Structure formats: structure tokens, C-alpha cells
Amino acid sequence: MDFLRPATWEEALAAKAEHPTAVPIAGGTDVMVEINFDHRRPDVLLDLNRVGDLYEWEVGQETVRLGAAVPYTRVIEALGRELPGLALAARTVGSPQIRNRGSVGGNLGAASPAGDSHPPLLAAGAEVEAVSARGTRLIPVEEFYTGVKRNALAPDELIRAVHIAKADGPQQFSKVGTRNAMVIAVCAFGLALHPATRTVRTGIGSAAPTPVRAGTAEEFLTAALEEEGLWDSGRTVPPSVARQFAELVAACASPIDDVRGSAAYRRHALRVMARRTLGWTWDEYLGNERSARCA
């Protein structure tokens, strides 16, 4: 196994162009596990730890540009206001040691259906900055996942950053596991309210071959909130609307039976998480509106 250690981003792109099968590694929280268990034996490892650009982030007027190797700990500490859903999900990732090493870019590269960052990225509306020696392109996150642990990167491309819309409303993340910490999700759900456009977005994890949005549920809830006049009324979401939203979320999943849980349990859990996160986000939205009126 060859081990390449570029010192700059340009060197990393050149190495990836010369060795398209090279496996990138920064935190190593997924790659090293696969190597240690002999699930993967790459010919070339591309160590990106010395590429400082990947550890930087920038908060813009509308989006956050998050370097691919920014660890979860920094998301929790520095970006909880701008990216609340992602920060909540980051808190559930592994142990403190894993959160200090693992990153959103690594999660995207692994493209596991159970990756904790995927639901909030889908709910927030993110784009993946994929770069090669040929140029740069932005891939909408819902188009990035192409299959179980497969993504849309070309062989010579690397993830440089993730562009995530700053929260314009409440966001939530919920996860079910076989224990309270250091666990792979049985299923997960992210929800983001976007009052500026009066829309909602969702993300489902570990309940389909890829992370997915619950599109039908989003359309239903967006229409229901508008038809009921709830954005302006200060009223709670009717239980019938919450129940229908939860049913539609579960219907958008395509779970399987495996060692962590059954398909039936995953659908049931998604119904519960969808209903609860809707309640939490809407309560927060109403609280923010009351505070704004009193200010």
C-alpha cells in the first residue's frame, strides 16, 4: 500500500489525478476501521491532514462554506447558531475522540446511509464542492448519494468543502439507536423550517439505500401550513396535520431488516421522530415570533 502526503491542495489534486483509485483520508474514522477489519485494502492512501485549507470555514451572508476536514467538535462549538441541525447531529456522532477527528466531508465521502450528518444536510439544503485538476463543480446534496456507500464524485475529484444554507428558522435532528451513545443510527430524521420561503425540508437517514428527503411529506406540510394560515396565526400545528406528515415521512422511506432493527420498526420510529421534531421546531418558531413582536 502506497501512502501519499501532499502538503497543499494543488498537490492533493495532482496526486488524485495521477492515482484515481487513491482513497482520501483525513480523520480516518471510517477508512481505518474498514482497513483494520480487512473490509478494504486500497492500493494508495491519500493523506490530506497537511492540507490546511480543508480545516477552514467561512460564514457568509446566506451560506456557510465548511471545509471538508473541519471536525464535528468545531461545528458544535462555532456553528451552532448558523447550522443548528448539523450541530445537533454532530453531538450524536461517536465519542469525543471521534468528534475531534471525524468531519462532514468524511461522512459525505463514505456515503453511508447511516451517516449522522446526512439528514441535516438534506434538510438545510447543502451543496458539495467537488474539485479536480479539471475544475470545480457544486453538487446538490440530494444528488450526491448514488447508492449504498456510493457517491457522485468522479475518480479524480476530492471534496473540498460543503456549502450549507444558514438557518432562517428552527431545525431539529432526531436519531434512534440501540443505546444512548457511540452507536450507528437505526434510523434518523432531520427537519428544517424555512420561514423566509414558507417551506420545509427533511432528511431521512438509515432507512433507505441512500439518505433521502421525504418529498411528499414536505409538499403536504408546506401546503398545510399555508392553507391553515399557521405561519402568521401563532397557532400550533393541528394533530391531524402532524399525524399525516408523520405517515408520509414513513411512506417515503424504504428500510430493510438488519441486525440493528426491522423495517417495520424503522417506519414506526420515523413516524414518532417526524411528529416530535415537527412539534419541537414549530414551538421554537412560535417562541421566536413572540419574542420578535415584543422586541
LOVEX-692889 format. One record per residue (C-alpha): residue in three letters; x, y, z. Coordinates in Angstrom, 3 decimals. Layout:
N
<ALA; <X; Y; Z>>
...
//
This chain:
295
<MET; <0.000; 0.000; 0.000>>
<ASP; <1.426; 3.383; -1.038>>
<PHE; <0.957; 6.374; 1.254>>
<LEU; <0.880; 9.878; -0.241>>
<ARG; <1.103; 13.032; 1.917>>
<PRO; <0.516; 16.197; -0.134>>
<ALA; <1.280; 19.469; 1.647>>
<THR; <-1.043; 21.680; -0.414>>
<TRP; <-4.418; 21.439; -2.098>>
<GLU; <-2.786; 21.642; -5.514>>
<GLU; <-0.514; 18.717; -4.654>>
<ALA; <-3.532; 16.731; -3.435>>
<LEU; <-5.389; 17.297; -6.724>>
<ALA; <-2.337; 16.316; -8.729>>
<ALA; <-1.929; 13.139; -6.686>>
<LYS; <-5.606; 12.237; -7.114>>
<ALA; <-5.359; 12.828; -10.872>>
<GLU; <-2.307; 10.545; -11.065>>
<HIS; <-3.843; 7.916; -8.749>>
<PRO; <-7.645; 7.950; -9.335>>
<THR; <-8.167; 4.903; -7.100>>
<ALA; <-6.412; 6.544; -4.137>>
<VAL; <-8.591; 6.628; -1.017>>
<PRO; <-8.573; 10.033; 0.731>>
<ILE; <-8.041; 10.011; 4.476>>
<ALA; <-8.156; 12.887; 6.968>>
<GLY; <-9.888; 11.930; 10.222>>
<GLY; <-9.770; 8.268; 9.253>>
<THR; <-12.726; 7.353; 11.453>>
<ASP; <-14.336; 5.302; 8.668>>
<VAL; <-11.387; 4.358; 6.460>>
<MET; <-9.174; 2.999; 9.237>>
<VAL; <-11.999; 0.845; 10.601>>
<GLU; <-12.508; -0.713; 7.181>>
<ILE; <-8.776; -1.315; 6.771>>
<ASN; <-8.366; -2.757; 10.261>>
<PHE; <-11.215; -5.199; 9.675>>
<ASP; <-9.826; -6.030; 6.229>>
<HIS; <-13.017; -4.804; 4.559>>
<ARG; <-10.942; -2.584; 2.288>>
<ARG; <-7.360; -2.822; 1.078>>
<PRO; <-6.644; 0.219; -1.128>>
<ASP; <-3.519; 0.357; -3.241>>
<VAL; <-2.978; 4.009; -2.366>>
<LEU; <-3.946; 6.150; 0.647>>
<LEU; <-4.061; 9.906; 0.122>>
<ASP; <-3.422; 11.602; 3.466>>
<LEU; <-4.985; 15.091; 3.499>>
<ASN; <-4.066; 16.052; 7.065>>
<ARG; <-1.446; 18.591; 5.993>>
<VAL; <-3.819; 20.453; 3.653>>
<GLY; <-4.752; 23.382; 5.876>>
<ASP; <-7.463; 24.754; 3.561>>
<LEU; <-9.672; 21.788; 4.392>>
<TYR; <-9.846; 22.784; 8.075>>
<GLU; <-11.195; 26.286; 7.467>>
<TRP; <-14.764; 27.587; 7.340>>
<GLU; <-16.341; 30.845; 6.298>>
<VAL; <-19.690; 32.295; 7.350>>
<GLY; <-21.188; 34.294; 4.501>>
<GLN; <-24.355; 36.331; 4.227>>
<GLU; <-26.517; 33.373; 3.191>>
<THR; <-24.354; 30.257; 3.458>>
<VAL; <-21.586; 28.636; 5.452>>
<ARG; <-18.670; 27.222; 3.493>>
<LEU; <-17.459; 24.347; 5.651>>
<GLY; <-14.064; 22.853; 4.825>>
<ALA; <-14.220; 19.116; 4.217>>
<ALA; <-11.973; 18.268; 7.195>>
<VAL; <-13.471; 20.627; 9.795>>
<PRO; <-14.123; 18.278; 12.738>>
<TYR; <-17.544; 17.831; 14.293>>
<THR; <-16.304; 19.421; 17.506>>
<ARG; <-15.736; 22.724; 15.721>>
<VAL; <-19.224; 22.587; 14.187>>
<ILE; <-20.668; 22.150; 17.679>>
<GLU; <-18.563; 24.906; 19.237>>
<ALA; <-18.576; 27.526; 16.487>>
<LEU; <-21.548; 26.990; 14.178>>
<GLY; <-24.479; 26.036; 16.374>>
<ARG; <-26.343; 29.246; 15.553>>
<GLU; <-25.803; 29.159; 11.797>>
<LEU; <-26.208; 25.380; 11.391>>
<PRO; <-28.313; 24.196; 14.349>>
<GLY; <-29.492; 20.942; 12.754>>
<LEU; <-25.980; 19.902; 11.804>>
<ALA; <-24.658; 20.860; 15.244>>
<LEU; <-27.330; 18.708; 16.897>>
<ALA; <-26.403; 15.771; 14.681>>
<ALA; <-22.692; 16.325; 15.358>>
<ARG; <-23.320; 15.902; 19.078>>
<THR; <-24.561; 12.358; 18.457>>
<VAL; <-21.502; 11.249; 16.482>>
<GLY; <-19.410; 8.585; 18.220>>
<SER; <-17.235; 9.531; 21.171>>
<PRO; <-15.392; 12.799; 21.908>>
<GLN; <-12.342; 11.334; 20.191>>
<ILE; <-14.348; 10.589; 17.036>>
<ARG; <-15.936; 14.049; 17.069>>
<ASN; <-12.453; 15.581; 17.311>>
<ARG; <-11.308; 13.712; 14.184>>
<GLY; <-14.378; 12.981; 12.077>>
<SER; <-15.823; 15.518; 9.662>>
<VAL; <-18.795; 16.207; 7.427>>
<GLY; <-16.588; 15.822; 4.362>>
<GLY; <-15.547; 12.377; 5.511>>
<ASN; <-19.160; 11.439; 6.181>>
<LEU; <-20.082; 12.506; 2.660>>
<GLY; <-17.177; 10.618; 1.129>>
<ALA; <-18.175; 7.422; 2.910>>
<ALA; <-21.806; 7.972; 1.804>>
<SER; <-23.146; 5.508; 4.360>>
<PRO; <-26.959; 5.600; 4.608>>
<ALA; <-26.476; 5.798; 8.391>>
<GLY; <-24.161; 8.836; 8.382>>
<ASP; <-25.385; 11.289; 11.005>>
<SER; <-24.663; 14.458; 9.022>>
<HIS; <-26.764; 13.491; 6.002>>
<PRO; <-30.306; 14.252; 7.304>>
<PRO; <-29.475; 17.813; 8.434>>
<LEU; <-27.551; 18.494; 5.219>>
<LEU; <-30.595; 17.431; 3.209>>
<ALA; <-32.940; 19.458; 5.413>>
<ALA; <-30.793; 22.597; 5.311>>
<GLY; <-30.133; 22.481; 1.583>>
<ALA; <-26.413; 21.831; 1.065>>
<GLU; <-24.119; 21.641; -1.936>>
<VAL; <-20.921; 19.620; -2.141>>
<GLU; <-17.909; 21.401; -3.627>>
<ALA; <-16.172; 18.737; -5.721>>
<VAL; <-12.814; 19.680; -7.223>>
<SER; <-10.349; 18.077; -9.606>>
<ALA; <-7.455; 19.327; -11.706>>
<ARG; <-10.118; 19.871; -14.394>>
<GLY; <-12.158; 22.348; -12.374>>
<THR; <-14.814; 22.795; -9.679>>
<ARG; <-18.496; 21.895; -9.541>>
<LEU; <-21.227; 22.185; -6.907>>
<ILE; <-23.378; 19.082; -6.433>>
<PRO; <-26.759; 19.431; -4.645>>
<VAL; <-26.558; 17.077; -1.696>>
<GLU; <-29.686; 15.149; -2.712>>
<GLU; <-27.912; 14.297; -5.982>>
<PHE; <-24.639; 13.372; -4.287>>
<TYR; <-25.752; 9.965; -2.960>>
<THR; <-25.922; 7.452; -5.803>>
<GLY; <-26.199; 4.132; -3.934>>
<VAL; <-25.195; 2.293; -0.783>>
<LYS; <-21.833; 3.862; 0.138>>
<ARG; <-21.528; 5.349; -3.346>>
<ASN; <-21.392; 8.990; -4.318>>
<ALA; <-21.310; 11.215; -7.391>>
<LEU; <-17.593; 12.072; -7.254>>
<ALA; <-15.564; 11.369; -10.369>>
<PRO; <-12.437; 9.226; -9.824>>
<ASP; <-10.165; 12.281; -9.923>>
<GLU; <-12.321; 14.501; -7.677>>
<LEU; <-11.972; 15.380; -3.996>>
<ILE; <-14.440; 17.090; -1.662>>
<ARG; <-13.043; 20.495; -0.774>>
<ALA; <-15.970; 21.960; 1.145>>
<VAL; <-19.701; 21.837; 1.792>>
<HIS; <-21.862; 24.918; 1.205>>
<ILE; <-24.801; 24.943; 3.637>>
<ALA; <-27.595; 27.495; 3.775>>
<LYS; <-27.627; 29.364; 7.081>>
<ALA; <-30.680; 28.593; 9.170>>
<ASP; <-33.516; 31.062; 8.663>>
<GLY; <-35.734; 29.126; 11.066>>
<PRO; <-35.690; 26.304; 13.612>>
<GLN; <-34.031; 22.985; 12.800>>
<GLN; <-34.076; 19.652; 14.586>>
<PHE; <-32.377; 16.280; 14.399>>
<SER; <-33.513; 13.017; 15.969>>
<LYS; <-31.811; 9.634; 15.988>>
<VAL; <-32.754; 6.167; 17.218>>
<GLY; <-30.006; 3.765; 18.229>>
<THR; <-29.578; 0.573; 20.190>>
<ARG; <-28.044; 2.572; 23.056>>
<ASN; <-27.702; 6.214; 24.082>>
<ALA; <-24.207; 6.974; 22.765>>
<MET; <-21.472; 5.779; 20.402>>
<VAL; <-23.953; 3.995; 18.174>>
<ILE; <-24.765; 3.701; 14.479>>
<ALA; <-28.266; 5.010; 13.801>>
<VAL; <-31.101; 2.528; 13.434>>
<CYS; <-32.779; 5.451; 11.703>>
<ALA; <-32.529; 9.236; 11.858>>
<PHE; <-34.564; 12.246; 10.810>>
<GLY; <-33.823; 15.913; 10.238>>
<LEU; <-36.331; 18.742; 9.812>>
<ALA; <-35.794; 22.403; 8.946>>
<LEU; <-38.390; 25.165; 8.794>>
<HIS; <-37.676; 27.899; 6.254>>
<PRO; <-39.956; 30.818; 7.164>>
<ALA; <-38.374; 33.087; 4.537>>
<THR; <-39.818; 30.910; 1.776>>
<ARG; <-42.566; 29.337; 3.926>>
<THR; <-41.319; 25.862; 3.114>>
<VAL; <-39.997; 22.862; 4.999>>
<ARG; <-37.227; 20.402; 4.172>>
<THR; <-36.481; 16.990; 5.608>>
<GLY; <-33.792; 14.327; 5.652>>
<ILE; <-34.093; 10.606; 6.380>>
<GLY; <-31.106; 8.509; 7.401>>
<SER; <-30.570; 4.757; 7.698>>
<ALA; <-33.988; 3.893; 6.283>>
<ALA; <-33.257; 3.634; 2.551>>
<PRO; <-30.301; 2.643; 0.343>>
<THR; <-29.218; 6.296; 0.451>>
<PRO; <-30.070; 9.283; 2.627>>
<VAL; <-33.249; 10.791; 1.172>>
<ARG; <-35.664; 13.672; 1.532>>
<ALA; <-39.303; 12.957; 2.289>>
<GLY; <-40.551; 14.972; -0.669>>
<THR; <-44.228; 14.084; -0.449>>
<ALA; <-44.264; 14.900; 3.264>>
<GLU; <-42.542; 18.228; 2.633>>
<GLU; <-45.104; 19.203; -0.009>>
<PHE; <-48.002; 18.231; 2.246>>
<LEU; <-46.721; 20.141; 5.273>>
<THR; <-45.771; 23.205; 3.243>>
<ALA; <-49.288; 23.335; 1.795>>
<ALA; <-50.979; 22.629; 5.144>>
<LEU; <-49.109; 25.380; 6.976>>
<GLU; <-50.093; 27.851; 4.260>>
<GLU; <-53.721; 26.764; 3.934>>
<GLU; <-54.235; 26.839; 7.714>>
<GLY; <-52.573; 30.263; 7.920>>
<LEU; <-50.246; 28.950; 10.599>>
<TRP; <-47.150; 30.973; 9.721>>
<ASP; <-48.918; 34.159; 10.830>>
<SER; <-51.576; 32.949; 13.264>>
<GLY; <-49.435; 31.939; 16.236>>
<ARG; <-51.380; 28.669; 16.475>>
<THR; <-49.982; 25.189; 16.940>>
<VAL; <-49.972; 22.613; 14.166>>
<PRO; <-53.239; 20.588; 14.319>>
<PRO; <-52.719; 16.985; 15.463>>
<SER; <-54.296; 15.705; 12.245>>
<VAL; <-51.681; 17.561; 10.176>>
<ALA; <-48.846; 16.269; 12.361>>
<ARG; <-50.129; 12.696; 12.063>>
<GLN; <-50.462; 12.885; 8.284>>
<PHE; <-46.992; 14.410; 7.985>>
<ALA; <-45.568; 11.557; 10.075>>
<GLU; <-47.303; 8.933; 7.931>>
<LEU; <-45.989; 10.500; 4.739>>
<VAL; <-42.443; 10.620; 6.115>>
<ALA; <-42.578; 6.907; 6.920>>
<ALA; <-44.009; 6.163; 3.487>>
<CYS; <-41.067; 7.920; 1.810>>
<ALA; <-38.592; 5.514; 3.427>>
<SER; <-37.617; 2.116; 2.058>>
<PRO; <-35.997; 0.411; 5.053>>
<ILE; <-34.688; -3.138; 5.386>>
<ASP; <-34.450; -5.677; 8.177>>
<ASP; <-30.918; -5.946; 9.555>>
<VAL; <-29.045; -6.589; 12.804>>
<ARG; <-29.899; -3.123; 14.164>>
<GLY; <-33.646; -3.197; 13.570>>
<SER; <-36.526; -4.322; 11.418>>
<ALA; <-38.049; -2.399; 8.545>>
<ALA; <-41.324; -2.160; 10.457>>
<TYR; <-39.588; -0.702; 13.498>>
<ARG; <-37.761; 1.856; 11.357>>
<ARG; <-41.029; 3.055; 9.818>>
<HIS; <-42.601; 3.301; 13.265>>
<ALA; <-39.610; 5.230; 14.607>>
<LEU; <-39.715; 7.635; 11.672>>
<ARG; <-43.372; 8.387; 12.394>>
<VAL; <-42.514; 9.198; 16.006>>
<MET; <-39.458; 11.287; 15.114>>
<ALA; <-41.299; 13.207; 12.395>>
<ARG; <-44.158; 14.087; 14.725>>
<ARG; <-41.844; 15.074; 17.581>>
<THR; <-39.411; 17.142; 15.537>>
<LEU; <-42.328; 18.979; 13.950>>
<GLY; <-43.613; 19.816; 17.418>>
<TRP; <-40.192; 20.968; 18.623>>
<THR; <-39.439; 23.121; 15.586>>
<TRP; <-42.893; 24.689; 15.499>>
<ASP; <-42.808; 25.518; 19.219>>
<GLU; <-39.441; 27.187; 18.664>>
<TYR; <-40.784; 29.091; 15.669>>
<LEU; <-43.754; 30.399; 17.667>>
<GLY; <-41.449; 31.389; 20.509>>
<ASN; <-39.183; 33.285; 18.125>>
<GLU; <-42.172; 35.075; 16.615>>
<ARG; <-43.477; 36.126; 20.044>>
<SER; <-40.034; 37.401; 21.028>>
<ALA; <-39.740; 39.375; 17.785>>
<ARG; <-43.112; 41.049; 18.349>>
<CYS; <-42.176; 42.004; 21.922>>
<ALA; <-38.749; 43.382; 20.966>>
//
